[in-house]
Amino acid sequence: MDQVKPGLYAHFKGNHYRVLGTAQHTETHEKLVFYYPLSEPHRLFARPLTMFVEQVQREDYQGPRFHWLED
């Protein structure tokens, strides 16, 4: 997945997040994903797109960091 659409996503640890969209860093041109936790809608996070879509490799979990749930 190299594109992230706005909507509701689940993190592999169980929390749910609302993705607002993506933006490009003005200096590095890196794509960033902007999102907030449903439990704390006043907090806004930015994560590099590559990290948002990467696969997690842990002893207790192997799979996507986030997965899409709904619009």
PQR file with spaces between the fields and no chain letter, atoms N, CA, C, O and H, PARSE charges and radii, in Angstrom:
ATOM       1  N    MET     1       0.859   -1.177    0.000 -0.4000 1.5000
ATOM       2  CA   MET     1       0.000    0.000    0.000 -0.0000 2.0000
ATOM       3  C    MET     1       0.902    1.235    0.000  0.5500 1.7000
ATOM       4  O    MET     1       1.652    1.458    0.951 -0.5500 1.4000
ATOM       5  N    ASP     2       0.831    2.022   -1.046 -0.4000 1.5000
ATOM       6  CA   ASP     2       1.622    3.251   -1.070 -0.0000 2.0000
ATOM       7  C    ASP     2       0.739    4.488   -0.990  0.5500 1.7000
ATOM       8  O    ASP     2       1.239    5.613   -1.009 -0.5500 1.4000
ATOM       9  H    ASP     2       0.222    1.841   -1.819  0.4000 1.0000
ATOM      10  N    GLN     3      -0.557    4.287   -0.902 -0.4000 1.5000
ATOM      11  CA   GLN     3      -1.509    5.377   -0.710 -0.0000 2.0000
ATOM      12  C    GLN     3      -2.343    5.077    0.529  0.5500 1.7000
ATOM      13  O    GLN     3      -2.668    3.924    0.810 -0.5500 1.4000
ATOM      14  H    GLN     3      -0.963    3.374   -0.886  0.4000 1.0000
ATOM      15  N    VAL     4      -2.679    6.113    1.253 -0.4000 1.5000
ATOM      16  CA   VAL     4      -3.536    5.973    2.429 -0.0000 2.0000
ATOM      17  C    VAL     4      -4.706    6.913    2.231  0.5500 1.7000
ATOM      18  O    VAL     4      -4.521    8.117    2.056 -0.5500 1.4000
ATOM      19  H    VAL     4      -2.415    7.050    1.025  0.4000 1.0000
ATOM      20  N    LYS     5      -5.917    6.363    2.257 -0.4000 1.5000
ATOM      21  CA   LYS     5      -7.089    7.216    2.086 -0.0000 2.0000
ATOM      22  C    LYS     5      -7.635    7.617    3.448  0.5500 1.7000
ATOM      23  O    LYS     5      -7.437    6.904    4.432 -0.5500 1.4000
ATOM      24  H    LYS     5      -6.068    5.385    2.398  0.4000 1.0000
ATOM      25  N    PRO     6      -8.312    8.744    3.511 -0.5600 1.5000
ATOM      26  CA   PRO     6      -8.926    9.158    4.773  0.2800 2.0000
ATOM      27  C    PRO     6      -9.933    8.116    5.250  0.5500 1.7000
ATOM      28  O    PRO     6     -10.601    7.463    4.448 -0.5500 1.4000
ATOM      29  N    GLY     7     -10.024    7.976    6.558 -0.4000 1.5000
ATOM      30  CA   GLY     7     -10.977    7.033    7.125 -0.0000 2.0000
ATOM      31  C    GLY     7     -10.517    6.502    8.459  0.5500 1.7000
ATOM      32  O    GLY     7      -9.583    7.020    9.071 -0.5500 1.4000
ATOM      33  H    GLY     7      -9.481    8.507    7.209  0.4000 1.0000
ATOM      34  N    LEU     8     -11.190    5.459    8.894 -0.4000 1.5000
ATOM      35  CA   LEU     8     -10.924    4.842   10.187 -0.0000 2.0000
ATOM      36  C    LEU     8      -9.966    3.668   10.010  0.5500 1.7000
ATOM      37  O    LEU     8     -10.163    2.811    9.148 -0.5500 1.4000
ATOM      38  H    LEU     8     -11.949    5.038    8.396  0.4000 1.0000
ATOM      39  N    TYR     9      -8.927    3.645   10.841 -0.4000 1.5000
ATOM      40  CA   TYR     9      -7.917    2.595   10.791 -0.0000 2.0000
ATOM      41  C    TYR     9      -7.728    2.007   12.182  0.5500 1.7000
ATOM      42  O    TYR     9      -7.945    2.679   13.190 -0.5500 1.4000
ATOM      43  H    TYR     9      -8.767    4.341   11.541  0.4000 1.0000
ATOM      44  N    ALA    10      -7.324    0.752   12.218 -0.4000 1.5000
ATOM      45  CA   ALA    10      -6.972    0.097   13.476 -0.0000 2.0000
ATOM      46  C    ALA    10      -5.461   -0.110   13.506  0.5500 1.7000
ATOM      47  O    ALA    10      -4.867   -0.552   12.523 -0.5500 1.4000
ATOM      48  H    ALA    10      -7.148    0.207   11.398  0.4000 1.0000
ATOM      49  N    HIS    11      -4.856    0.208   14.620 -0.4000 1.5000
ATOM      50  CA   HIS    11      -3.436   -0.044   14.849 -0.0000 2.0000
ATOM      51  C    HIS    11      -3.302   -1.486   15.324  0.5500 1.7000
ATOM      52  O    HIS    11      -4.221   -2.023   15.942 -0.5500 1.4000
ATOM      53  H    HIS    11      -5.339    0.567   15.419  0.4000 1.0000
ATOM      54  N    PHE    12      -2.181   -2.108   15.045 -0.4000 1.5000
ATOM      55  CA   PHE    12      -2.016   -3.511   15.418 -0.0000 2.0000
ATOM      56  C    PHE    12      -2.093   -3.744   16.926  0.5500 1.7000
ATOM      57  O    PHE    12      -2.325   -4.873   17.357 -0.5500 1.4000
ATOM      58  H    PHE    12      -1.434   -1.672   14.543  0.4000 1.0000
ATOM      59  N    LYS    13      -1.902   -2.697   17.738 -0.4000 1.5000
ATOM      60  CA   LYS    13      -2.025   -2.848   19.188 -0.0000 2.0000
ATOM      61  C    LYS    13      -3.463   -2.691   19.665  0.5500 1.7000
ATOM      62  O    LYS    13      -3.742   -2.864   20.852 -0.5500 1.4000
ATOM      63  H    LYS    13      -1.713   -1.780   17.388  0.4000 1.0000
ATOM      64  N    GLY    14      -4.398   -2.358   18.737 -0.4000 1.5000
ATOM      65  CA   GLY    14      -5.810   -2.334   19.089 -0.0000 2.0000
ATOM      66  C    GLY    14      -6.501   -0.988   19.081  0.5500 1.7000
ATOM      67  O    GLY    14      -7.730   -0.935   19.031 -0.5500 1.4000
ATOM      68  H    GLY    14      -4.171   -2.217   17.773  0.4000 1.0000
ATOM      69  N    ASN    15      -5.752    0.100   19.129 -0.4000 1.5000
ATOM      70  CA   ASN    15      -6.382    1.423   19.135 -0.0000 2.0000
ATOM      71  C    ASN    15      -6.904    1.786   17.751  0.5500 1.7000
ATOM      72  O    ASN    15      -6.404    1.293   16.740 -0.5500 1.4000
ATOM      73  H    ASN    15      -4.754    0.057   19.170  0.4000 1.0000
ATOM      74  N    HIS    16      -7.907    2.648   17.714 -0.4000 1.5000
ATOM      75  CA   HIS    16      -8.486    3.108   16.451 -0.0000 2.0000
ATOM      76  C    HIS    16      -8.126    4.566   16.215  0.5500 1.7000
ATOM      77  O    HIS    16      -8.070    5.372   17.144 -0.5500 1.4000
ATOM      78  H    HIS    16      -8.313    3.049   18.535  0.4000 1.0000
ATOM      79  N    TYR    17      -7.884    4.883   14.953 -0.4000 1.5000
ATOM      80  CA   TYR    17      -7.434    6.209   14.555 -0.0000 2.0000
ATOM      81  C    TYR    17      -8.204    6.689   13.336  0.5500 1.7000
ATOM      82  O    TYR    17      -8.598    5.893   12.484 -0.5500 1.4000
ATOM      83  H    TYR    17      -7.929    4.229   14.198  0.4000 1.0000
ATOM      84  N    ARG    18      -8.415    7.995   13.261 -0.4000 1.5000
ATOM      85  CA   ARG    18      -9.039    8.626   12.097 -0.0000 2.0000
ATOM      86  C    ARG    18      -7.932    9.289   11.281  0.5500 1.7000
ATOM      87  O    ARG    18      -7.263   10.209   11.752 -0.5500 1.4000
ATOM      88  H    ARG    18      -8.095    8.642   13.954  0.4000 1.0000
ATOM      89  N    VAL    19      -7.749    8.815   10.066 -0.4000 1.5000
ATOM      90  CA   VAL    19      -6.779    9.422    9.156 -0.0000 2.0000
ATOM      91  C    VAL    19      -7.456   10.574    8.438  0.5500 1.7000
ATOM      92  O    VAL    19      -8.520   10.411    7.841 -0.5500 1.4000
ATOM      93  H    VAL    19      -8.292    8.067    9.683  0.4000 1.0000
ATOM      94  N    LEU    20      -6.826   11.746    8.502 -0.4000 1.5000
ATOM      95  CA   LEU    20      -7.353   12.942    7.853 -0.0000 2.0000
ATOM      96  C    LEU    20      -6.875   13.054    6.416  0.5500 1.7000
ATOM      97  O    LEU    20      -7.597   13.546    5.549 -0.5500 1.4000
ATOM      98  H    LEU    20      -5.962   11.879    8.987  0.4000 1.0000
ATOM      99  N    GLY    21      -5.666   12.601    6.169 -0.4000 1.5000
ATOM     100  CA   GLY    21      -5.108   12.672    4.824 -0.0000 2.0000
ATOM     101  C    GLY    21      -3.598   12.659    4.868  0.5500 1.7000
ATOM     102  O    GLY    21      -2.991   12.373    5.900 -0.5500 1.4000
ATOM     103  H    GLY    21      -5.079   12.202    6.874  0.4000 1.0000
ATOM     104  N    THR    22      -3.001   12.972    3.734 -0.4000 1.5000
ATOM     105  CA   THR    22      -1.549   12.989    3.628 -0.0000 2.0000
ATOM     106  C    THR    22      -1.086   14.380    3.206  0.5500 1.7000
ATOM     107  O    THR    22      -1.858   15.188    2.690 -0.5500 1.4000
ATOM     108  H    THR    22      -3.494   13.204    2.896  0.4000 1.0000
ATOM     109  N    ALA    23       0.188   14.629    3.441 -0.4000 1.5000
ATOM     110  CA   ALA    23       0.817   15.885    3.043 -0.0000 2.0000
ATOM     111  C    ALA    23       2.269   15.586    2.695  0.5500 1.7000
ATOM     112  O    ALA    23       2.783   14.504    2.980 -0.5500 1.4000
ATOM     113  H    ALA    23       0.815   13.972    3.860  0.4000 1.0000
ATOM     114  N    GLN    24       2.910   16.553    2.083 -0.4000 1.5000
ATOM     115  CA   GLN    24       4.310   16.401    1.716 -0.0000 2.0000
ATOM     116  C    GLN    24       5.147   17.391    2.518  0.5500 1.7000
ATOM     117  O    GLN    24       4.834   18.581    2.574 -0.5500 1.4000
ATOM     118  H    GLN    24       2.493   17.431    1.851  0.4000 1.0000
ATOM     119  N    HIS    25       6.213   16.889    3.140 -0.4000 1.5000
ATOM     120  CA   HIS    25       7.131   17.744    3.884 -0.0000 2.0000
ATOM     121  C    HIS    25       7.746   18.754    2.917  0.5500 1.7000
ATOM     122  O    HIS    25       8.177   18.386    1.824 -0.5500 1.4000
ATOM     123  H    HIS    25       6.467   15.923    3.095  0.4000 1.0000
ATOM     124  N    THR    26       7.787   20.016    3.314 -0.4000 1.5000
ATOM     125  CA   THR    26       8.240   21.073    2.407 -0.0000 2.0000
ATOM     126  C    THR    26       9.726   21.011    2.082  0.5500 1.7000
ATOM     127  O    THR    26      10.140   21.463    1.014 -0.5500 1.4000
ATOM     128  H    THR    26       7.437   20.314    4.201  0.4000 1.0000
ATOM     129  N    GLU    27      10.530   20.465    2.974 -0.4000 1.5000
ATOM     130  CA   GLU    27      11.978   20.424    2.743 -0.0000 2.0000
ATOM     131  C    GLU    27      12.437   19.090    2.169  0.5500 1.7000
ATOM     132  O    GLU    27      13.210   19.053    1.212 -0.5500 1.4000
ATOM     133  H    GLU    27      10.194   20.098    3.842  0.4000 1.0000
ATOM     134  N    THR    28      11.959   17.996    2.755 -0.4000 1.5000
ATOM     135  CA   THR    28      12.444   16.673    2.347 -0.0000 2.0000
ATOM     136  C    THR    28      11.561   16.020    1.285  0.5500 1.7000
ATOM     137  O    THR    28      11.970   15.051    0.646 -0.5500 1.4000
ATOM     138  H    THR    28      11.331   18.026    3.532  0.4000 1.0000
ATOM     139  N    HIS    29      10.362   16.546    1.098 -0.4000 1.5000
ATOM     140  CA   HIS    29       9.364   16.004    0.161 -0.0000 2.0000
ATOM     141  C    HIS    29       8.838   14.632    0.586  0.5500 1.7000
ATOM     142  O    HIS    29       8.189   13.938   -0.197 -0.5500 1.4000
ATOM     143  H    HIS    29      10.030   17.334    1.617  0.4000 1.0000
ATOM     144  N    GLU    30       9.123   14.251    1.826 -0.4000 1.5000
ATOM     145  CA   GLU    30       8.615   12.979    2.345 -0.0000 2.0000
ATOM     146  C    GLU    30       7.106   13.087    2.552  0.5500 1.7000
ATOM     147  O    GLU    30       6.609   14.106    3.032 -0.5500 1.4000
ATOM     148  H    GLU    30       9.650   14.814    2.461  0.4000 1.0000
ATOM     149  N    LYS    31       6.384   12.030    2.188 -0.4000 1.5000
ATOM     150  CA   LYS    31       4.942   12.009    2.413 -0.0000 2.0000
ATOM     151  C    LYS    31       4.663   11.654    3.867  0.5500 1.7000
ATOM     152  O    LYS    31       5.279   10.748    4.429 -0.5500 1.4000
ATOM     153  H    LYS    31       6.788   11.202    1.798  0.4000 1.0000
ATOM     154  N    LEU    32       3.718   12.387    4.471 -0.4000 1.5000
ATOM     155  CA   LEU    32       3.331   12.178    5.862 -0.0000 2.0000
ATOM     156  C    LEU    32       1.842   11.884    5.927  0.5500 1.7000
ATOM     157  O    LEU    32       1.062   12.392    5.122 -0.5500 1.4000
ATOM     158  H    LEU    32       3.218   13.123    4.015  0.4000 1.0000
ATOM     159  N    VAL    33       1.455   11.062    6.891 -0.4000 1.5000
ATOM     160  CA   VAL    33       0.048   10.756    7.150 -0.0000 2.0000
ATOM     161  C    VAL    33      -0.355   11.497    8.416  0.5500 1.7000
ATOM     162  O    VAL    33       0.332   11.414    9.434 -0.5500 1.4000
ATOM     163  H    VAL    33       2.089   10.649    7.545  0.4000 1.0000
ATOM     164  N    PHE    34      -1.467   12.221    8.354 -0.4000 1.5000
ATOM     165  CA   PHE    34      -1.985   12.950    9.511 -0.0000 2.0000
ATOM     166  C    PHE    34      -3.192   12.209   10.059  0.5500 1.7000
ATOM     167  O    PHE    34      -4.121   11.878    9.322 -0.5500 1.4000
ATOM     168  H    PHE    34      -2.025   12.289    7.527  0.4000 1.0000
ATOM     169  N    TYR    35      -3.169   11.950   11.379 -0.4000 1.5000
ATOM     170  CA   TYR    35      -4.234   11.161   11.989 -0.0000 2.0000
ATOM     171  C    TYR    35      -4.352   11.483   13.468  0.5500 1.7000
ATOM     172  O    TYR    35      -3.457   12.085   14.061 -0.5500 1.4000
ATOM     173  H    TYR    35      -2.414   12.219   11.978  0.4000 1.0000
ATOM     174  N    TYR    36      -5.472   11.075   14.057 -0.4000 1.5000
ATOM     175  CA   TYR    36      -5.663   11.284   15.493 -0.0000 2.0000
ATOM     176  C    TYR    36      -6.335   10.054   16.099  0.5500 1.7000
ATOM     177  O    TYR    36      -7.084    9.350   15.423 -0.5500 1.4000
ATOM     178  H    TYR    36      -6.199   10.586   13.576  0.4000 1.0000
ATOM     179  N    PRO    37      -6.060    9.802   17.382 -0.5600 1.5000
ATOM     180  CA   PRO    37      -6.711    8.683   18.067  0.2800 2.0000
ATOM     181  C    PRO    37      -8.162    9.041   18.384  0.5500 1.7000
ATOM     182  O    PRO    37      -8.447   10.158   18.818 -0.5500 1.4000
ATOM     183  N    LEU    38      -9.067    8.108   18.171 -0.4000 1.5000
ATOM     184  CA   LEU    38     -10.474    8.362   18.482 -0.0000 2.0000
ATOM     185  C    LEU    38     -10.667    8.650   19.959  0.5500 1.7000
ATOM     186  O    LEU    38     -11.595    9.366   20.337 -0.5500 1.4000
ATOM     187  H    LEU    38      -8.835    7.201   17.818  0.4000 1.0000
ATOM     188  N    SER    39      -9.801    8.100   20.795 -0.4000 1.5000
ATOM     189  CA   SER    39      -9.915    8.317   22.239 -0.0000 2.0000
ATOM     190  C    SER    39      -9.455    9.712   22.663  0.5500 1.7000
ATOM     191  O    SER    39      -9.792   10.168   23.756 -0.5500 1.4000
ATOM     192  H    SER    39      -9.048    7.518   20.488  0.4000 1.0000
ATOM     193  N    GLU    40      -8.690   10.391   21.811 -0.4000 1.5000
ATOM     194  CA   GLU    40      -8.175   11.732   22.111 -0.0000 2.0000
ATOM     195  C    GLU    40      -8.196   12.576   20.836  0.5500 1.7000
ATOM     196  O    GLU    40      -7.138   12.860   20.274 -0.5500 1.4000
ATOM     197  H    GLU    40      -8.417   10.021   20.923  0.4000 1.0000
ATOM     198  N    PRO    41      -9.373   12.979   20.372 -0.5600 1.5000
ATOM     199  CA   PRO    41      -9.465   13.666   19.083  0.2800 2.0000
ATOM     200  C    PRO    41      -8.760   15.020   19.022  0.5500 1.7000
ATOM     201  O    PRO    41      -8.591   15.574   17.936 -0.5500 1.4000
ATOM     202  N    HIS    42      -8.352   15.552   20.154 -0.4000 1.5000
ATOM     203  CA   HIS    42      -7.626   16.830   20.163 -0.0000 2.0000
ATOM     204  C    HIS    42      -6.139   16.654   19.855  0.5500 1.7000
ATOM     205  O    HIS    42      -5.438   17.639   19.627 -0.5500 1.4000
ATOM     206  H    HIS    42      -8.489   15.102   21.037  0.4000 1.0000
ATOM     207  N    ARG    43      -5.648   15.409   19.845 -0.4000 1.5000
ATOM     208  CA   ARG    43      -4.236   15.136   19.566 -0.0000 2.0000
ATOM     209  C    ARG    43      -4.076   14.793   18.094  0.5500 1.7000
ATOM     210  O    ARG    43      -4.790   13.934   17.577 -0.5500 1.4000
ATOM     211  H    ARG    43      -6.218   14.608   20.030  0.4000 1.0000
ATOM     212  N    LEU    44      -3.158   15.447   17.422 -0.4000 1.5000
ATOM     213  CA   LEU    44      -2.912   15.194   16.009 -0.0000 2.0000
ATOM     214  C    LEU    44      -1.505   14.637   15.843  0.5500 1.7000
ATOM     215  O    LEU    44      -0.539   15.186   16.371 -0.5500 1.4000
ATOM     216  H    LEU    44      -2.578   16.145   17.842  0.4000 1.0000
ATOM     217  N    PHE    45      -1.405   13.544   15.104 -0.4000 1.5000
ATOM     218  CA   PHE    45      -0.119   12.898   14.857 -0.0000 2.0000
ATOM     219  C    PHE    45       0.230   12.976   13.381  0.5500 1.7000
ATOM     220  O    PHE    45      -0.653   13.031   12.524 -0.5500 1.4000
ATOM     221  H    PHE    45      -2.190   13.098   14.675  0.4000 1.0000
ATOM     222  N    ALA    46       1.519   12.979   13.094 -0.4000 1.5000
ATOM     223  CA   ALA    46       2.032   12.868   11.730 -0.0000 2.0000
ATOM     224  C    ALA    46       3.066   11.751   11.735  0.5500 1.7000
ATOM     225  O    ALA    46       3.965   11.720   12.575 -0.5500 1.4000
ATOM     226  H    ALA    46       2.235   12.934   13.790  0.4000 1.0000
ATOM     227  N    ARG    47       2.925   10.844   10.793 -0.4000 1.5000
ATOM     228  CA   ARG    47       3.854    9.718   10.684 -0.0000 2.0000
ATOM     229  C    ARG    47       4.247    9.595    9.217  0.5500 1.7000
ATOM     230  O    ARG    47       3.397    9.740    8.339 -0.5500 1.4000
ATOM     231  H    ARG    47       2.194   10.868   10.111  0.4000 1.0000
ATOM     232  N    PRO    48       5.517    9.331    8.940 -0.5600 1.5000
ATOM     233  CA   PRO    48       5.903    9.112    7.550  0.2800 2.0000
ATOM     234  C    PRO    48       5.066    7.990    6.922  0.5500 1.7000
ATOM     235  O    PRO    48       4.806    6.965    7.553 -0.5500 1.4000
ATOM     236  N    LEU    49       4.656    8.204    5.679 -0.4000 1.5000
ATOM     237  CA   LEU    49       3.836    7.218    4.984 -0.0000 2.0000
ATOM     238  C    LEU    49       4.492    5.846    4.980  0.5500 1.7000
ATOM     239  O    LEU    49       3.815    4.832    5.152 -0.5500 1.4000
ATOM     240  H    LEU    49       4.867    9.036    5.167  0.4000 1.0000
ATOM     241  N    THR    50       5.797    5.806    4.785 -0.4000 1.5000
ATOM     242  CA   THR    50       6.490    4.520    4.745 -0.0000 2.0000
ATOM     243  C    THR    50       6.342    3.759    6.055  0.5500 1.7000
ATOM     244  O    THR    50       6.224    2.534    6.049 -0.5500 1.4000
ATOM     245  H    THR    50       6.347    6.630    4.645  0.4000 1.0000
ATOM     246  N    MET    51       6.346    4.470    7.175 -0.4000 1.5000
ATOM     247  CA   MET    51       6.159    3.825    8.479 -0.0000 2.0000
ATOM     248  C    MET    51       4.702    3.426    8.691  0.5500 1.7000
ATOM     249  O    MET    51       4.424    2.379    9.276 -0.5500 1.4000
ATOM     250  H    MET    51       6.442    5.466    7.180  0.4000 1.0000
ATOM     251  N    PHE    52       3.771    4.256    8.217 -0.4000 1.5000
ATOM     252  CA   PHE    52       2.347    3.978    8.400 -0.0000 2.0000
ATOM     253  C    PHE    52       1.957    2.672    7.711  0.5500 1.7000
ATOM     254  O    PHE    52       1.167    1.898    8.251 -0.5500 1.4000
ATOM     255  H    PHE    52       3.997    5.106    7.742  0.4000 1.0000
ATOM     256  N    VAL    53       2.503    2.426    6.530 -0.4000 1.5000
ATOM     257  CA   VAL    53       2.100    1.257    5.739 -0.0000 2.0000
ATOM     258  C    VAL    53       3.020    0.052    5.924  0.5500 1.7000
ATOM     259  O    VAL    53       2.772   -1.001    5.336 -0.5500 1.4000
ATOM     260  H    VAL    53       3.145    3.055    6.091  0.4000 1.0000
ATOM     261  N    GLU    54       4.071    0.183    6.723 -0.4000 1.5000
ATOM     262  CA   GLU    54       5.033   -0.911    6.831 -0.0000 2.0000
ATOM     263  C    GLU    54       4.465   -2.115    7.574  0.5500 1.7000
ATOM     264  O    GLU    54       3.488   -2.016    8.316 -0.5500 1.4000
ATOM     265  H    GLU    54       4.273    1.039    7.200  0.4000 1.0000
ATOM     266  N    GLN    55       5.103   -3.239    7.349 -0.4000 1.5000
ATOM     267  CA   GLN    55       4.772   -4.472    8.042 -0.0000 2.0000
ATOM     268  C    GLN    55       5.559   -4.521    9.349  0.5500 1.7000
ATOM     269  O    GLN    55       6.746   -4.196    9.378 -0.5500 1.4000
ATOM     270  H    GLN    55       5.897   -3.319    6.745  0.4000 1.0000
ATOM     271  N    VAL    56       4.905   -4.921   10.410 -0.4000 1.5000
ATOM     272  CA   VAL    56       5.521   -5.044   11.728 -0.0000 2.0000
ATOM     273  C    VAL    56       5.989   -6.486   11.896  0.5500 1.7000
ATOM     274  O    VAL    56       5.251   -7.425   11.597 -0.5500 1.4000
ATOM     275  H    VAL    56       3.940   -5.185   10.386  0.4000 1.0000
ATOM     276  N    GLN    57       7.198   -6.652   12.367 -0.4000 1.5000
ATOM     277  CA   GLN    57       7.750   -7.979   12.624 -0.0000 2.0000
ATOM     278  C    GLN    57       8.147   -8.059   14.093  0.5500 1.7000
ATOM     279  O    GLN    57       9.232   -7.628   14.485 -0.5500 1.4000
ATOM     280  H    GLN    57       7.798   -5.890   12.610  0.4000 1.0000
ATOM     281  N    ARG    58       7.252   -8.615   14.891 -0.4000 1.5000
ATOM     282  CA   ARG    58       7.511   -8.780   16.320 -0.0000 2.0000
ATOM     283  C    ARG    58       7.289  -10.233   16.673  0.5500 1.7000
ATOM     284  O    ARG    58       6.662  -10.981   15.923 -0.5500 1.4000
ATOM     285  H    ARG    58       6.371   -8.965   14.573  0.4000 1.0000
ATOM     286  N    GLU    59       7.804  -10.621   17.812 -0.4000 1.5000
ATOM     287  CA   GLU    59       7.628  -12.008   18.246 -0.0000 2.0000
ATOM     288  C    GLU    59       6.149  -12.360   18.383  0.5500 1.7000
ATOM     289  O    GLU    59       5.740  -13.474   18.057 -0.5500 1.4000
ATOM     290  H    GLU    59       8.313  -10.013   18.421  0.4000 1.0000
ATOM     291  N    ASP    60       5.346  -11.407   18.868 -0.4000 1.5000
ATOM     292  CA   ASP    60       3.928  -11.665   19.114 -0.0000 2.0000
ATOM     293  C    ASP    60       3.005  -11.216   17.983  0.5500 1.7000
ATOM     294  O    ASP    60       1.797  -11.436   18.058 -0.5500 1.4000
ATOM     295  H    ASP    60       5.679  -10.502   19.133  0.4000 1.0000
ATOM     296  N    TYR    61       3.556  -10.584   16.927 -0.4000 1.5000
ATOM     297  CA   TYR    61       2.707  -10.095   15.836 -0.0000 2.0000
ATOM     298  C    TYR    61       3.532   -9.863   14.577  0.5500 1.7000
ATOM     299  O    TYR    61       4.614   -9.278   14.624 -0.5500 1.4000
ATOM     300  H    TYR    61       4.538  -10.406   16.867  0.4000 1.0000
ATOM     301  N    GLN    62       3.003  -10.332   13.458 -0.4000 1.5000
ATOM     302  CA   GLN    62       3.568  -10.043   12.145 -0.0000 2.0000
ATOM     303  C    GLN    62       2.408   -9.621   11.253  0.5500 1.7000
ATOM     304  O    GLN    62       1.459  -10.379   11.054 -0.5500 1.4000
ATOM     305  H    GLN    62       2.124  -10.807   13.420  0.4000 1.0000
ATOM     306  N    GLY    63       2.493   -8.411   10.719 -0.4000 1.5000
ATOM     307  CA   GLY    63       1.433   -7.915    9.853 -0.0000 2.0000
ATOM     308  C    GLY    63       1.509   -6.410    9.719  0.5500 1.7000
ATOM     309  O    GLY    63       2.492   -5.796   10.136 -0.5500 1.4000
ATOM     310  H    GLY    63       3.264   -7.796   10.881  0.4000 1.0000
ATOM     311  N    PRO    64       0.471   -5.805    9.137 -0.5600 1.5000
ATOM     312  CA   PRO    64       0.496   -4.360    8.916  0.2800 2.0000
ATOM     313  C    PRO    64       0.410   -3.568   10.220  0.5500 1.7000
ATOM     314  O    PRO    64      -0.245   -3.991   11.172 -0.5500 1.4000
ATOM     315  N    ARG    65       1.077   -2.420   10.251 -0.4000 1.5000
ATOM     316  CA   ARG    65       1.013   -1.545   11.433 -0.0000 2.0000
ATOM     317  C    ARG    65      -0.410   -1.014   11.611  0.5500 1.7000
ATOM     318  O    ARG    65      -0.930   -0.993   12.727 -0.5500 1.4000
ATOM     319  H    ARG    65       1.610   -2.076    9.477  0.4000 1.0000
ATOM     320  N    PHE    66      -1.037   -0.586   10.516 -0.4000 1.5000
ATOM     321  CA   PHE    66      -2.416   -0.097   10.517 -0.0000 2.0000
ATOM     322  C    PHE    66      -3.190   -0.839    9.440  0.5500 1.7000
ATOM     323  O    PHE    66      -2.635   -1.191    8.399 -0.5500 1.4000
ATOM     324  H    PHE    66      -0.614   -0.603    9.610  0.4000 1.0000
ATOM     325  N    HIS    67      -4.465   -1.074    9.690 -0.4000 1.5000
ATOM     326  CA   HIS    67      -5.311   -1.570    8.603 -0.0000 2.0000
ATOM     327  C    HIS    67      -6.612   -0.778    8.567  0.5500 1.7000
ATOM     328  O    HIS    67      -7.165   -0.385    9.594 -0.5500 1.4000
ATOM     329  H    HIS    67      -4.915   -0.787   10.536  0.4000 1.0000
ATOM     330  N    TRP    68      -7.069   -0.564    7.349 -0.4000 1.5000
ATOM     331  CA   TRP    68      -8.249    0.252    7.082 -0.0000 2.0000
ATOM     332  C    TRP    68      -9.504   -0.466    7.551  0.5500 1.7000
ATOM     333  O    TRP    68      -9.643   -1.673    7.356 -0.5500 1.4000
ATOM     334  H    TRP    68      -6.619   -0.883    6.515  0.4000 1.0000
ATOM     335  N    LEU    69     -10.428    0.282    8.176 -0.4000 1.5000
ATOM     336  CA   LEU    69     -11.698   -0.277    8.634 -0.0000 2.0000
ATOM     337  C    LEU    69     -12.873    0.248    7.817  0.5500 1.7000
ATOM     338  O    LEU    69     -13.677   -0.532    7.307 -0.5500 1.4000
ATOM     339  H    LEU    69     -10.315    1.262    8.335  0.4000 1.0000
ATOM     340  N    GLU    70     -12.970    1.579    7.693 -0.4000 1.5000
ATOM     341  CA   GLU    70     -14.094    2.185    6.968 -0.0000 2.0000
ATOM     342  C    GLU    70     -13.809    3.653    6.702  0.5500 1.7000
ATOM     343  O    GLU    70     -12.883    4.237    7.263 -0.5500 1.4000
ATOM     344  H    GLU    70     -12.317    2.212    8.108  0.4000 1.0000
ATOM     345  N    ASP    71     -14.636    4.242    5.823 -0.4000 1.5000
ATOM     346  CA   ASP    71     -14.525    5.682    5.532 -0.0000 2.0000
ATOM     347  C    ASP    71     -14.912    6.499    6.738  0.5500 1.7000
ATOM     348  O    ASP    71     -14.882    7.729    6.686 -0.5500 1.4000
ATOM     349  H    ASP    71     -15.388    3.767    5.367  0.4000 1.0000
